């Protein structure tokens, strides 16, 4: 199953067949109770972990939907990296996509909390889950992921303009400017700052990748059980202690189509002093606000 999921993820031809077919199946499943659920994160910060947990909860089904805001941009939308809160998004089309998720189902997304989006989620009575990760690990994970995944919008730039793992990690830290041909990428600090705002949104449960990954990824077993139980309760799925332990054991998986390494603190194996200096310049403050460091002395 893991190999099949990876094949579907990386093959555009298979995605065009498999995803619509699964969505039709999910739309026909209308008997599950509970709220619609949005499993959300900044890319490479743990969406797959939350999804792995949700899919194993009782009477909870994946909707077959994973979305990002750029998918719903209107023609002529600015291609700049930073939109400064101004998005040319077809909000009606996005609302229809979110409404297509049945009750008792979840979708995954990389959504920053735009006011229009929050209004739609409230209207549709979504329960939101946001997971964040140490941005240093996210930068490393992104560099390897983008380099490997051919359908990623930055794949060509990462393999033609950038020539070493170190250069790709630096780009994931500082960002890339847009060009006439390509969308750009904001700095890791600007990206993390936008997603951090989810922690202040009602109907949102916020957690950390490091707490949900558990001992298999270098985390703590007790903390993992605490988060598993809290997420289940947030989506109206009460689980016993024994059930929570089984769910925790099944959550961390190398079969995920987006999995590479998934351990805490892997950035230490890749960051040079130059990477550290660049990171502190563009994201040092965000690292402190997220609680990963107390100061710039790391």
Secondary structure, DSSP 8 states (H G I E B T S, - for coil): -HHHHHHHHH-HHHHHHHHHHHHHHHHH-----S-EEEEEESTTSSHHHHHHHHTTSTT-EEEEEEEEGGGGB-TT----S--TT---B-HHHHHHHHHTS-TTEEEEEE----HHHHHHHHHTTEEEEEEE--HHHHHHHHHHHHHH-TTSTTHHHHHHT--SHHHHHHHHHH-B---SSS--B--HHHHHHHHHGGGGSTTEEEEEHHHHS-GGGT--HHHHHHHHHHHHHHTT----HHHHHHHHHHHS-TTSTT-S---TTGGGGT--HHHHHHHHHHHHHHHHHTTS-SSS--
